[in-house]
Amino acid sequence: MFYGCTNLKDVVIPNSIENIGDFAFFYCKSLAKITYLGTKKEALTILKVRNKSWRKNSAISKVICADGVIDL
């Protein structure tokens, strides 16, 4: 999706998104946070938080959701 986009700093993901694929934010070295407009439970499923391949080599440290924050 944004593989290697080094200037990307912030992303807002609508709750209509059903899946974030592997390597979506790979090497997005300036991307520190993602805002997801759904719940934490939905984000855990959609972002596959335990599978780090979607955010490998990025600066992402948290996902801000409608009902709280997921620290990565």
Predicted model as a PDB file, atoms N, CA, C, CB and O in Angstrom, pLDDT in the B-factor column:
MODEL        1                                                                  
ATOM      1  N   MET A   1       0.823  -1.183   0.000  1.00 72.00           N  
ATOM      2  CA  MET A   1       0.000   0.000   0.000  1.00 72.00           C  
ATOM      3  C   MET A   1       0.873   1.256   0.000  1.00 72.00           C  
ATOM      4  CB  MET A   1      -0.939  -0.007   1.204  1.00 72.00           C  
ATOM      5  O   MET A   1       0.853   2.029  -0.957  1.00 72.00           O  
ATOM      6  N   PHE A   2       1.644   1.457   1.082  1.00 88.00           N  
ATOM      7  CA  PHE A   2       2.525   2.622   1.179  1.00 88.00           C  
ATOM      8  C   PHE A   2       3.975   2.184   1.324  1.00 88.00           C  
ATOM      9  CB  PHE A   2       2.118   3.513   2.365  1.00 88.00           C  
ATOM     10  O   PHE A   2       4.799   2.947   1.828  1.00 88.00           O  
ATOM     11  N   TYR A   3       4.295   1.003   0.903  1.00 86.00           N  
ATOM     12  CA  TYR A   3       5.625   0.401   1.032  1.00 86.00           C  
ATOM     13  C   TYR A   3       6.711   1.413   0.659  1.00 86.00           C  
ATOM     14  CB  TYR A   3       5.738  -0.858   0.142  1.00 86.00           C  
ATOM     15  O   TYR A   3       6.725   1.930  -0.458  1.00 86.00           O  
ATOM     16  N   GLY A   4       7.605   1.689   1.583  1.00 89.00           N  
ATOM     17  CA  GLY A   4       8.754   2.537   1.317  1.00 89.00           C  
ATOM     18  C   GLY A   4       8.475   4.022   1.240  1.00 89.00           C  
ATOM     19  O   GLY A   4       9.340   4.781   0.802  1.00 89.00           O  
ATOM     20  N   CYS A   5       7.307   4.459   1.649  1.00 91.00           N  
ATOM     21  CA  CYS A   5       6.966   5.887   1.601  1.00 91.00           C  
ATOM     22  C   CYS A   5       7.610   6.579   2.803  1.00 91.00           C  
ATOM     23  CB  CYS A   5       5.403   6.104   1.596  1.00 91.00           C  
ATOM     24  O   CYS A   5       7.018   6.626   3.882  1.00 91.00           O  
ATOM     25  N   THR A   6       8.794   7.102   2.626  1.00 89.00           N  
ATOM     26  CA  THR A   6       9.580   7.623   3.745  1.00 89.00           C  
ATOM     27  C   THR A   6       9.081   8.956   4.290  1.00 89.00           C  
ATOM     28  CB  THR A   6      11.000   7.772   3.324  1.00 89.00           C  
ATOM     29  O   THR A   6       9.465   9.337   5.396  1.00 89.00           O  
ATOM     30  N   ASN A   7       8.245   9.673   3.556  1.00 91.00           N  
ATOM     31  CA  ASN A   7       7.736  10.963   4.027  1.00 91.00           C  
ATOM     32  C   ASN A   7       6.375  10.863   4.707  1.00 91.00           C  
ATOM     33  CB  ASN A   7       7.644  11.921   2.875  1.00 91.00           C  
ATOM     34  O   ASN A   7       5.875  11.862   5.224  1.00 91.00           O  
ATOM     35  N   LEU A   8       5.777   9.697   4.716  1.00 91.00           N  
ATOM     36  CA  LEU A   8       4.468   9.498   5.326  1.00 91.00           C  
ATOM     37  C   LEU A   8       4.597   9.588   6.839  1.00 91.00           C  
ATOM     38  CB  LEU A   8       3.863   8.137   4.908  1.00 91.00           C  
ATOM     39  O   LEU A   8       5.373   8.841   7.435  1.00 91.00           O  
ATOM     40  N   LYS A   9       3.847  10.495   7.475  1.00 91.00           N  
ATOM     41  CA  LYS A   9       3.963  10.709   8.916  1.00 91.00           C  
ATOM     42  C   LYS A   9       2.726  10.292   9.689  1.00 91.00           C  
ATOM     43  CB  LYS A   9       4.251  12.147   9.190  1.00 91.00           C  
ATOM     44  O   LYS A   9       2.822   9.979  10.876  1.00 91.00           O  
ATOM     45  N   ASP A  10       1.581  10.281   9.054  1.00 90.00           N  
ATOM     46  CA  ASP A  10       0.322  10.057   9.739  1.00 90.00           C  
ATOM     47  C   ASP A  10      -0.657   9.405   8.774  1.00 90.00           C  
ATOM     48  CB  ASP A  10      -0.250  11.381  10.299  1.00 90.00           C  
ATOM     49  O   ASP A  10      -0.726   9.787   7.606  1.00 90.00           O  
ATOM     50  N   VAL A  11      -1.408   8.434   9.250  1.00 93.00           N  
ATOM     51  CA  VAL A  11      -2.399   7.763   8.413  1.00 93.00           C  
ATOM     52  C   VAL A  11      -3.693   7.635   9.214  1.00 93.00           C  
ATOM     53  CB  VAL A  11      -1.886   6.356   7.936  1.00 93.00           C  
ATOM     54  O   VAL A  11      -3.673   7.286  10.394  1.00 93.00           O  
ATOM     55  N   VAL A  12      -4.812   7.921   8.559  1.00 95.00           N  
ATOM     56  CA  VAL A  12      -6.126   7.692   9.146  1.00 95.00           C  
ATOM     57  C   VAL A  12      -6.802   6.605   8.315  1.00 95.00           C  
ATOM     58  CB  VAL A  12      -6.989   9.016   9.186  1.00 95.00           C  
ATOM     59  O   VAL A  12      -6.952   6.736   7.101  1.00 95.00           O  
ATOM     60  N   ILE A  13      -7.206   5.529   8.991  1.00 94.00           N  
ATOM     61  CA  ILE A  13      -7.834   4.402   8.323  1.00 94.00           C  
ATOM     62  C   ILE A  13      -9.308   4.363   8.730  1.00 94.00           C  
ATOM     63  CB  ILE A  13      -7.111   3.060   8.677  1.00 94.00           C  
ATOM     64  O   ILE A  13      -9.619   4.233   9.914  1.00 94.00           O  
ATOM     65  N   PRO A  14     -10.209   4.473   7.763  1.00 96.00           N  
ATOM     66  CA  PRO A  14     -11.637   4.421   8.105  1.00 96.00           C  
ATOM     67  C   PRO A  14     -12.044   3.023   8.559  1.00 96.00           C  
ATOM     68  CB  PRO A  14     -12.493   4.850   6.901  1.00 96.00           C  
ATOM     69  O   PRO A  14     -11.389   2.037   8.221  1.00 96.00           O  
ATOM     70  N   ASN A  15     -13.120   2.944   9.321  1.00 93.00           N  
ATOM     71  CA  ASN A  15     -13.548   1.642   9.821  1.00 93.00           C  
ATOM     72  C   ASN A  15     -14.206   0.789   8.740  1.00 93.00           C  
ATOM     73  CB  ASN A  15     -14.504   1.824  10.976  1.00 93.00           C  
ATOM     74  O   ASN A  15     -14.613  -0.339   9.017  1.00 93.00           O  
ATOM     75  N   SER A  16     -14.318   1.295   7.539  1.00 94.00           N  
ATOM     76  CA  SER A  16     -14.847   0.500   6.428  1.00 94.00           C  
ATOM     77  C   SER A  16     -13.787  -0.433   5.828  1.00 94.00           C  
ATOM     78  CB  SER A  16     -15.395   1.425   5.343  1.00 94.00           C  
ATOM     79  O   SER A  16     -14.126  -1.351   5.080  1.00 94.00           O  
ATOM     80  N   ILE A  17     -12.527  -0.208   6.147  1.00 90.00           N  
ATOM     81  CA  ILE A  17     -11.435  -1.066   5.668  1.00 90.00           C  
ATOM     82  C   ILE A  17     -11.521  -2.410   6.389  1.00 90.00           C  
ATOM     83  CB  ILE A  17     -10.034  -0.392   5.904  1.00 90.00           C  
ATOM     84  O   ILE A  17     -11.679  -2.457   7.608  1.00 90.00           O  
ATOM     85  N   GLU A  18     -11.418  -3.481   5.643  1.00 86.00           N  
ATOM     86  CA  GLU A  18     -11.561  -4.811   6.228  1.00 86.00           C  
ATOM     87  C   GLU A  18     -10.242  -5.562   6.390  1.00 86.00           C  
ATOM     88  CB  GLU A  18     -12.485  -5.624   5.388  1.00 86.00           C  
ATOM     89  O   GLU A  18     -10.190  -6.562   7.106  1.00 86.00           O  
ATOM     90  N   ASN A  19      -9.178  -5.100   5.739  1.00 83.00           N  
ATOM     91  CA  ASN A  19      -7.921  -5.823   5.816  1.00 83.00           C  
ATOM     92  C   ASN A  19      -6.764  -4.900   5.445  1.00 83.00           C  
ATOM     93  CB  ASN A  19      -7.948  -7.057   4.896  1.00 83.00           C  
ATOM     94  O   ASN A  19      -6.862  -4.109   4.506  1.00 83.00           O  
ATOM     95  N   ILE A  20      -5.689  -5.008   6.179  1.00 84.00           N  
ATOM     96  CA  ILE A  20      -4.440  -4.328   5.835  1.00 84.00           C  
ATOM     97  C   ILE A  20      -3.462  -5.443   5.493  1.00 84.00           C  
ATOM     98  CB  ILE A  20      -3.899  -3.391   7.024  1.00 84.00           C  
ATOM     99  O   ILE A  20      -3.160  -6.289   6.333  1.00 84.00           O  
ATOM    100  N   GLY A  21      -2.977  -5.443   4.279  1.00 80.00           N  
ATOM    101  CA  GLY A  21      -2.128  -6.525   3.820  1.00 80.00           C  
ATOM    102  C   GLY A  21      -0.709  -6.482   4.369  1.00 80.00           C  
ATOM    103  O   GLY A  21      -0.255  -5.475   4.912  1.00 80.00           O  
ATOM    104  N   ASP A  22      -0.031  -7.604   4.209  1.00 81.00           N  
ATOM    105  CA  ASP A  22       1.370  -7.692   4.611  1.00 81.00           C  
ATOM    106  C   ASP A  22       2.190  -6.632   3.887  1.00 81.00           C  
ATOM    107  CB  ASP A  22       1.934  -9.098   4.323  1.00 81.00           C  
ATOM    108  O   ASP A  22       1.968  -6.358   2.707  1.00 81.00           O  
ATOM    109  N   PHE A  23       3.124  -6.047   4.593  1.00 84.00           N  
ATOM    110  CA  PHE A  23       4.066  -5.060   4.066  1.00 84.00           C  
ATOM    111  C   PHE A  23       3.415  -3.731   3.677  1.00 84.00           C  
ATOM    112  CB  PHE A  23       4.768  -5.630   2.874  1.00 84.00           C  
ATOM    113  O   PHE A  23       4.028  -2.942   2.959  1.00 84.00           O  
ATOM    114  N   ALA A  24       2.183  -3.466   4.137  1.00 87.00           N  
ATOM    115  CA  ALA A  24       1.465  -2.238   3.778  1.00 87.00           C  
ATOM    116  C   ALA A  24       2.247  -0.977   4.151  1.00 87.00           C  
ATOM    117  CB  ALA A  24       0.105  -2.215   4.461  1.00 87.00           C  
ATOM    118  O   ALA A  24       2.266  -0.017   3.382  1.00 87.00           O  
ATOM    119  N   PHE A  25       2.887  -0.969   5.315  1.00 89.00           N  
ATOM    120  CA  PHE A  25       3.637   0.207   5.761  1.00 89.00           C  
ATOM    121  C   PHE A  25       5.120  -0.126   5.962  1.00 89.00           C  
ATOM    122  CB  PHE A  25       3.036   0.758   7.069  1.00 89.00           C  
ATOM    123  O   PHE A  25       5.815   0.545   6.725  1.00 89.00           O  
ATOM    124  N   PHE A  26       5.587  -1.142   5.287  1.00 87.00           N  
ATOM    125  CA  PHE A  26       6.974  -1.592   5.362  1.00 87.00           C  
ATOM    126  C   PHE A  26       7.905  -0.457   4.929  1.00 87.00           C  
ATOM    127  CB  PHE A  26       7.195  -2.853   4.478  1.00 87.00           C  
ATOM    128  O   PHE A  26       7.711   0.135   3.867  1.00 87.00           O  
ATOM    129  N   TYR A  27       8.892  -0.160   5.730  1.00 90.00           N  
ATOM    130  CA  TYR A  27       9.888   0.884   5.472  1.00 90.00           C  
ATOM    131  C   TYR A  27       9.318   2.290   5.419  1.00 90.00           C  
ATOM    132  CB  TYR A  27      10.583   0.601   4.193  1.00 90.00           C  
ATOM    133  O   TYR A  27       9.878   3.159   4.750  1.00 90.00           O  
ATOM    134  N   CYS A  28       8.213   2.527   6.114  1.00 91.00           N  
ATOM    135  CA  CYS A  28       7.685   3.892   6.258  1.00 91.00           C  
ATOM    136  C   CYS A  28       8.341   4.478   7.507  1.00 91.00           C  
ATOM    137  CB  CYS A  28       6.085   3.911   6.366  1.00 91.00           C  
ATOM    138  O   CYS A  28       7.727   4.553   8.571  1.00 91.00           O  
ATOM    139  N   LYS A  29       9.561   4.878   7.361  1.00 91.00           N  
ATOM    140  CA  LYS A  29      10.396   5.232   8.503  1.00 91.00           C  
ATOM    141  C   LYS A  29       9.941   6.466   9.274  1.00 91.00           C  
ATOM    142  CB  LYS A  29      11.777   5.444   8.039  1.00 91.00           C  
ATOM    143  O   LYS A  29      10.334   6.632  10.429  1.00 91.00           O  
ATOM    144  N   SER A  30       9.130   7.331   8.682  1.00 92.00           N  
ATOM    145  CA  SER A  30       8.626   8.519   9.375  1.00 92.00           C  
ATOM    146  C   SER A  30       7.240   8.316   9.975  1.00 92.00           C  
ATOM    147  CB  SER A  30       8.590   9.687   8.425  1.00 92.00           C  
ATOM    148  O   SER A  30       6.758   9.168  10.722  1.00 92.00           O  
ATOM    149  N   LEU A  31       6.600   7.203   9.660  1.00 92.00           N  
ATOM    150  CA  LEU A  31       5.244   6.942  10.133  1.00 92.00           C  
ATOM    151  C   LEU A  31       5.282   6.445  11.570  1.00 92.00           C  
ATOM    152  CB  LEU A  31       4.535   5.917   9.226  1.00 92.00           C  
ATOM    153  O   LEU A  31       5.736   5.332  11.835  1.00 92.00           O  
ATOM    154  N   ALA A  32       4.800   7.278  12.505  1.00 88.00           N  
ATOM    155  CA  ALA A  32       4.879   6.947  13.920  1.00 88.00           C  
ATOM    156  C   ALA A  32       3.548   6.500  14.514  1.00 88.00           C  
ATOM    157  CB  ALA A  32       5.388   8.126  14.681  1.00 88.00           C  
ATOM    158  O   ALA A  32       3.528   5.781  15.513  1.00 88.00           O  
ATOM    159  N   LYS A  33       2.426   6.921  13.906  1.00 87.00           N  
ATOM    160  CA  LYS A  33       1.134   6.531  14.462  1.00 87.00           C  
ATOM    161  C   LYS A  33       0.108   6.351  13.355  1.00 87.00           C  
ATOM    162  CB  LYS A  33       0.644   7.573  15.473  1.00 87.00           C  
ATOM    163  O   LYS A  33       0.191   6.943  12.279  1.00 87.00           O  
ATOM    164  N   ILE A  34      -0.854   5.511  13.670  1.00 93.00           N  
ATOM    165  CA  ILE A  34      -1.973   5.274  12.779  1.00 93.00           C  
ATOM    166  C   ILE A  34      -3.234   5.538  13.578  1.00 93.00           C  
ATOM    167  CB  ILE A  34      -1.954   3.819  12.187  1.00 93.00           C  
ATOM    168  O   ILE A  34      -3.353   5.107  14.725  1.00 93.00           O  
ATOM    169  N   THR A  35      -4.168   6.241  12.979  1.00 96.00           N  
ATOM    170  CA  THR A  35      -5.474   6.436  13.592  1.00 96.00           C  
ATOM    171  C   THR A  35      -6.457   5.546  12.848  1.00 96.00           C  
ATOM    172  CB  THR A  35      -5.918   7.944  13.554  1.00 96.00           C  
ATOM    173  O   THR A  35      -6.610   5.642  11.630  1.00 96.00           O  
ATOM    174  N   TYR A  36      -7.116   4.684  13.602  1.00 95.00           N  
ATOM    175  CA  TYR A  36      -8.122   3.796  13.033  1.00 95.00           C  
ATOM    176  C   TYR A  36      -9.469   4.228  13.587  1.00 95.00           C  
ATOM    177  CB  TYR A  36      -7.822   2.287  13.360  1.00 95.00           C  
ATOM    178  O   TYR A  36      -9.627   4.329  14.803  1.00 95.00           O  
ATOM    179  N   LEU A  37     -10.433   4.481  12.732  1.00 97.00           N  
ATOM    180  CA  LEU A  37     -11.714   5.036  13.154  1.00 97.00           C  
ATOM    181  C   LEU A  37     -12.701   4.004  13.693  1.00 97.00           C  
ATOM    182  CB  LEU A  37     -12.336   5.749  12.014  1.00 97.00           C  
ATOM    183  O   LEU A  37     -13.866   4.327  13.925  1.00 97.00           O  
ATOM    184  N   GLY A  38     -12.253   2.786  13.890  1.00 95.00           N  
ATOM    185  CA  GLY A  38     -13.064   1.740  14.505  1.00 95.00           C  
ATOM    186  C   GLY A  38     -12.573   1.444  15.908  1.00 95.00           C  
ATOM    187  O   GLY A  38     -11.844   2.238  16.503  1.00 95.00           O  
ATOM    188  N   THR A  39     -12.970   0.308  16.428  1.00 95.00           N  
ATOM    189  CA  THR A  39     -12.616  -0.081  17.797  1.00 95.00           C  
ATOM    190  C   THR A  39     -11.260  -0.792  17.851  1.00 95.00           C  
ATOM    191  CB  THR A  39     -13.704  -0.988  18.384  1.00 95.00           C  
ATOM    192  O   THR A  39     -10.711  -1.200  16.827  1.00 95.00           O  
ATOM    193  N   LYS A  40     -10.741  -0.929  19.065  1.00 93.00           N  
ATOM    194  CA  LYS A  40      -9.486  -1.658  19.254  1.00 93.00           C  
ATOM    195  C   LYS A  40      -9.643  -3.111  18.823  1.00 93.00           C  
ATOM    196  CB  LYS A  40      -9.031  -1.585  20.725  1.00 93.00           C  
ATOM    197  O   LYS A  40      -8.745  -3.672  18.195  1.00 93.00           O  
ATOM    198  N   LYS A  41     -10.777  -3.725  19.155  1.00 92.00           N  
ATOM    199  CA  LYS A  41     -11.010  -5.120  18.776  1.00 92.00           C  
ATOM    200  C   LYS A  41     -10.960  -5.279  17.258  1.00 92.00           C  
ATOM    201  CB  LYS A  41     -12.369  -5.609  19.319  1.00 92.00           C  
ATOM    202  O   LYS A  41     -10.350  -6.222  16.752  1.00 92.00           O  
ATOM    203  N   GLU A  42     -11.594  -4.366  16.535  1.00 92.00           N  
ATOM    204  CA  GLU A  42     -11.564  -4.411  15.072  1.00 92.00           C  
ATOM    205  C   GLU A  42     -10.144  -4.207  14.556  1.00 92.00           C  
ATOM    206  CB  GLU A  42     -12.502  -3.345  14.478  1.00 92.00           C  
ATOM    207  O   GLU A  42      -9.703  -4.896  13.636  1.00 92.00           O  
ATOM    208  N   ALA A  43      -9.442  -3.267  15.149  1.00 90.00           N  
ATOM    209  CA  ALA A  43      -8.073  -2.967  14.717  1.00 90.00           C  
ATOM    210  C   ALA A  43      -7.156  -4.172  14.893  1.00 90.00           C  
ATOM    211  CB  ALA A  43      -7.519  -1.774  15.498  1.00 90.00           C  
ATOM    212  O   ALA A  43      -6.304  -4.437  14.045  1.00 90.00           O  
ATOM    213  N   LEU A  44      -7.327  -4.895  15.985  1.00 87.00           N  
ATOM    214  CA  LEU A  44      -6.490  -6.074  16.223  1.00 87.00           C  
ATOM    215  C   LEU A  44      -6.678  -7.100  15.123  1.00 87.00           C  
ATOM    216  CB  LEU A  44      -6.811  -6.699  17.584  1.00 87.00           C  
ATOM    217  O   LEU A  44      -5.730  -7.788  14.746  1.00 87.00           O  
ATOM    218  N   THR A  45      -7.878  -7.210  14.611  1.00 86.00           N  
ATOM    219  CA  THR A  45      -8.163  -8.152  13.533  1.00 86.00           C  
ATOM    220  C   THR A  45      -7.674  -7.615  12.189  1.00 86.00           C  
ATOM    221  CB  THR A  45      -9.664  -8.446  13.469  1.00 86.00           C  
ATOM    222  O   THR A  45      -6.989  -8.319  11.447  1.00 86.00           O  
ATOM    223  N   ILE A  46      -8.020  -6.396  11.886  1.00 85.00           N  
ATOM    224  CA  ILE A  46      -7.707  -5.808  10.582  1.00 85.00           C  
ATOM    225  C   ILE A  46      -6.209  -5.596  10.394  1.00 85.00           C  
ATOM    226  CB  ILE A  46      -8.436  -4.483  10.418  1.00 85.00           C  
ATOM    227  O   ILE A  46      -5.661  -5.897   9.333  1.00 85.00           O  
ATOM    228  N   LEU A  47      -5.555  -5.082  11.417  1.00 80.00           N  
ATOM    229  CA  LEU A  47      -4.126  -4.772  11.316  1.00 80.00           C  
ATOM    230  C   LEU A  47      -3.251  -5.972  11.646  1.00 80.00           C  
ATOM    231  CB  LEU A  47      -3.777  -3.622  12.236  1.00 80.00           C  
ATOM    232  O   LEU A  47      -2.037  -5.924  11.448  1.00 80.00           O  
ATOM    233  N   LYS A  48      -3.849  -7.040  12.144  1.00 73.00           N  
ATOM    234  CA  LYS A  48      -3.052  -8.219  12.520  1.00 73.00           C  
ATOM    235  C   LYS A  48      -1.864  -7.783  13.373  1.00 73.00           C  
ATOM    236  CB  LYS A  48      -2.561  -8.990  11.253  1.00 73.00           C  
ATOM    237  O   LYS A  48      -0.711  -8.068  13.052  1.00 73.00           O  
ATOM    238  N   VAL A  49      -2.170  -7.091  14.456  1.00 63.00           N  
ATOM    239  CA  VAL A  49      -1.151  -6.457  15.294  1.00 63.00           C  
ATOM    240  C   VAL A  49      -0.041  -7.418  15.699  1.00 63.00           C  
ATOM    241  CB  VAL A  49      -1.790  -5.879  16.532  1.00 63.00           C  
ATOM    242  O   VAL A  49       1.115  -7.011  15.813  1.00 63.00           O  
ATOM    243  N   ARG A  50      -0.368  -8.660  15.913  1.00 61.00           N  
ATOM    244  CA  ARG A  50       0.665  -9.615  16.325  1.00 61.00           C  
ATOM    245  C   ARG A  50       1.572 -10.037  15.171  1.00 61.00           C  
ATOM    246  CB  ARG A  50       0.019 -10.841  16.933  1.00 61.00           C  
ATOM    247  O   ARG A  50       2.663 -10.556  15.403  1.00 61.00           O  
ATOM    248  N   ASN A  51       1.140  -9.824  13.954  1.00 71.00           N  
ATOM    249  CA  ASN A  51       1.960 -10.089  12.767  1.00 71.00           C  
ATOM    250  C   ASN A  51       2.619  -8.766  12.372  1.00 71.00           C  
ATOM    251  CB  ASN A  51       1.092 -10.686  11.572  1.00 71.00           C  
ATOM    252  O   ASN A  51       1.944  -7.871  11.863  1.00 71.00           O  
ATOM    253  N   LYS A  52       3.886  -8.636  12.594  1.00 73.00           N  
ATOM    254  CA  LYS A  52       4.562  -7.358  12.414  1.00 73.00           C  
ATOM    255  C   LYS A  52       4.936  -7.040  10.974  1.00 73.00           C  
ATOM    256  CB  LYS A  52       5.782  -7.333  13.245  1.00 73.00           C  
ATOM    257  O   LYS A  52       5.507  -5.980  10.717  1.00 73.00           O  
ATOM    258  N   SER A  53       4.637  -7.914  10.036  1.00 79.00           N  
ATOM    259  CA  SER A  53       5.085  -7.685   8.662  1.00 79.00           C  
ATOM    260  C   SER A  53       4.474  -6.436   8.038  1.00 79.00           C  
ATOM    261  CB  SER A  53       4.753  -8.883   7.810  1.00 79.00           C  
ATOM    262  O   SER A  53       5.094  -5.830   7.164  1.00 79.00           O  
ATOM    263  N   TRP A  54       3.287  -6.036   8.457  1.00 82.00           N  
ATOM    264  CA  TRP A  54       2.641  -4.859   7.871  1.00 82.00           C  
ATOM    265  C   TRP A  54       3.317  -3.552   8.292  1.00 82.00           C  
ATOM    266  CB  TRP A  54       1.173  -4.825   8.265  1.00 82.00           C  
ATOM    267  O   TRP A  54       3.134  -2.522   7.642  1.00 82.00           O  
ATOM    268  N   ARG A  55       4.092  -3.589   9.371  1.00 84.00           N  
ATOM    269  CA  ARG A  55       4.739  -2.363   9.859  1.00 84.00           C  
ATOM    270  C   ARG A  55       6.253  -2.502  10.041  1.00 84.00           C  
ATOM    271  CB  ARG A  55       4.119  -1.953  11.172  1.00 84.00           C  
ATOM    272  O   ARG A  55       6.886  -1.649  10.663  1.00 84.00           O  
ATOM    273  N   LYS A  56       6.821  -3.555   9.509  1.00 82.00           N  
ATOM    274  CA  LYS A  56       8.251  -3.814   9.691  1.00 82.00           C  
ATOM    275  C   LYS A  56       9.091  -2.645   9.166  1.00 82.00           C  
ATOM    276  CB  LYS A  56       8.654  -5.118   8.978  1.00 82.00           C  
ATOM    277  O   LYS A  56       8.809  -2.083   8.108  1.00 82.00           O  
ATOM    278  N   ASN A  57      10.109  -2.302   9.918  1.00 85.00           N  
ATOM    279  CA  ASN A  57      11.027  -1.210   9.583  1.00 85.00           C  
ATOM    280  C   ASN A  57      10.324   0.136   9.443  1.00 85.00           C  
ATOM    281  CB  ASN A  57      11.755  -1.530   8.299  1.00 85.00           C  
ATOM    282  O   ASN A  57      10.749   0.986   8.660  1.00 85.00           O  
ATOM    283  N   SER A  58       9.255   0.326  10.201  1.00 87.00           N  
ATOM    284  CA  SER A  58       8.599   1.628  10.271  1.00 87.00           C  
ATOM    285  C   SER A  58       8.769   2.139  11.697  1.00 87.00           C  
ATOM    286  CB  SER A  58       7.074   1.540   9.864  1.00 87.00           C  
ATOM    287  O   SER A  58       9.313   1.442  12.553  1.00 87.00           O  
ATOM    288  N   ALA A  59       8.306   3.348  11.943  1.00 87.00           N  
ATOM    289  CA  ALA A  59       8.401   3.936  13.277  1.00 87.00           C  
ATOM    290  C   ALA A  59       7.093   3.813  14.047  1.00 87.00           C  
ATOM    291  CB  ALA A  59       8.803   5.397  13.176  1.00 87.00           C  
ATOM    292  O   ALA A  59       6.952   4.423  15.107  1.00 87.00           O  
ATOM    293  N   ILE A  60       6.140   3.048  13.548  1.00 88.00           N  
ATOM    294  CA  ILE A  60       4.817   2.954  14.166  1.00 88.00           C  
ATOM    295  C   ILE A  60       4.932   2.366  15.568  1.00 88.00           C  
ATOM    296  CB  ILE A  60       3.868   2.096  13.298  1.00 88.00           C  
ATOM    297  O   ILE A  60       5.442   1.261  15.756  1.00 88.00           O  
ATOM    298  N   SER A  61       4.447   3.125  16.545  1.00 87.00           N  
ATOM    299  CA  SER A  61       4.506   2.665  17.931  1.00 87.00           C  
ATOM    300  C   SER A  61       3.131   2.543  18.564  1.00 87.00           C  
ATOM    301  CB  SER A  61       5.354   3.600  18.748  1.00 87.00           C  
ATOM    302  O   SER A  61       2.993   1.980  19.650  1.00 87.00           O  
ATOM    303  N   LYS A  62       2.094   3.077  17.880  1.00 90.00           N  
ATOM    304  CA  LYS A  62       0.751   2.969  18.435  1.00 90.00           C  
ATOM    305  C   LYS A  62      -0.304   3.131  17.355  1.00 90.00           C  
ATOM    306  CB  LYS A  62       0.543   4.007  19.527  1.00 90.00           C  
ATOM    307  O   LYS A  62      -0.081   3.735  16.305  1.00 90.00           O  
ATOM    308  N   VAL A  63      -1.466   2.561  17.663  1.00 93.00           N  
ATOM    309  CA  VAL A  63      -2.642   2.716  16.817  1.00 93.00           C  
ATOM    310  C   VAL A  63      -3.703   3.362  17.690  1.00 93.00           C  
ATOM    311  CB  VAL A  63      -3.135   1.333  16.212  1.00 93.00           C  
ATOM    312  O   VAL A  63      -4.098   2.804  18.714  1.00 93.00           O  
ATOM    313  N   ILE A  64      -4.159   4.527  17.291  1.00 96.00           N  
ATOM    314  CA  ILE A  64      -5.181   5.260  18.033  1.00 96.00           C  
ATOM    315  C   ILE A  64      -6.542   4.855  17.467  1.00 96.00           C  
ATOM    316  CB  ILE A  64      -4.958   6.822  17.939  1.00 96.00           C  
ATOM    317  O   ILE A  64      -6.800   5.004  16.272  1.00 96.00           O  
ATOM    318  N   CYS A  65      -7.401   4.345  18.335  1.00 96.00           N  
ATOM    319  CA  CYS A  65      -8.717   3.862  17.907  1.00 96.00           C  
ATOM    320  C   CYS A  65      -9.808   4.712  18.557  1.00 96.00           C  
ATOM    321  CB  CYS A  65      -8.904   2.357  18.270  1.00 96.00           C  
ATOM    322  O   CYS A  65      -9.533   5.525  19.440  1.00 96.00           O  
ATOM    323  N   ALA A  66     -11.034   4.516  18.116  1.00 96.00           N  
ATOM    324  CA  ALA A  66     -12.166   5.267  18.647  1.00 96.00           C  
ATOM    325  C   ALA A  66     -12.356   5.027  20.141  1.00 96.00           C  
ATOM    326  CB  ALA A  66     -13.434   4.899  17.899  1.00 96.00           C  
ATOM    327  O   ALA A  66     -12.855   5.904  20.845  1.00 96.00           O  
ATOM    328  N   ASP A  67     -11.967   3.852  20.635  1.00 97.00           N  
ATOM    329  CA  ASP A  67     -12.169   3.516  22.043  1.00 97.00           C  
ATOM    330  C   ASP A  67     -10.867   3.352  22.842  1.00 97.00           C  
ATOM    331  CB  ASP A  67     -12.966   2.253  22.136  1.00 97.00           C  
ATOM    332  O   ASP A  67     -10.873   2.746  23.913  1.00 97.00           O  
ATOM    333  N   GLY A  68      -9.780   3.873  22.338  1.00 97.00           N  
ATOM    334  CA  GLY A  68      -8.527   3.810  23.082  1.00 97.00           C  
ATOM    335  C   GLY A  68      -7.315   3.626  22.185  1.00 97.00           C  
ATOM    336  O   GLY A  68      -7.402   3.767  20.965  1.00 97.00           O  
ATOM    337  N   VAL A  69      -6.192   3.314  22.798  1.00 96.00           N  
ATOM    338  CA  VAL A  69      -4.914   3.213  22.093  1.00 96.00           C  
ATOM    339  C   VAL A  69      -4.353   1.800  22.209  1.00 96.00           C  
ATOM    340  CB  VAL A  69      -3.904   4.237  22.649  1.00 96.00           C  
ATOM    341  O   VAL A  69      -4.437   1.169  23.263  1.00 96.00           O  
ATOM    342  N   ILE A  70      -3.782   1.316  21.115  1.00 92.00           N  
ATOM    343  CA  ILE A  70      -3.060   0.052  21.139  1.00 92.00           C  
ATOM    344  C   ILE A  70      -1.579   0.397  21.026  1.00 92.00           C  
ATOM    345  CB  ILE A  70      -3.530  -0.921  19.979  1.00 92.00           C  
ATOM    346  O   ILE A  70      -1.137   0.906  19.997  1.00 92.00           O  
ATOM    347  N   ASP A  71      -0.821   0.124  22.069  1.00 90.00           N  
ATOM    348  CA  ASP A  71       0.628   0.336  22.027  1.00 90.00           C  
ATOM    349  C   ASP A  71       1.273  -0.880  21.372  1.00 90.00           C  
ATOM    350  CB  ASP A  71       1.213   0.577  23.465  1.00 90.00           C  
ATOM    351  O   ASP A  71       0.965  -2.023  21.711  1.00 90.00           O  
ATOM    352  N   LEU A  72       2.159  -0.616  20.445  1.00 84.00           N  
ATOM    353  CA  LEU A  72       2.792  -1.716  19.712  1.00 84.00           C  
ATOM    354  C   LEU A  72       4.152  -1.949  20.269  1.00 84.00           C  
ATOM    355  CB  LEU A  72       2.872  -1.428  18.209  1.00 84.00           C  
ATOM    356  O   LEU A  72       4.868  -2.834  19.799  1.00 84.00           O  
TER     357      LEU A  72                                                      
ENDMDL                                                                          
END                                                                             
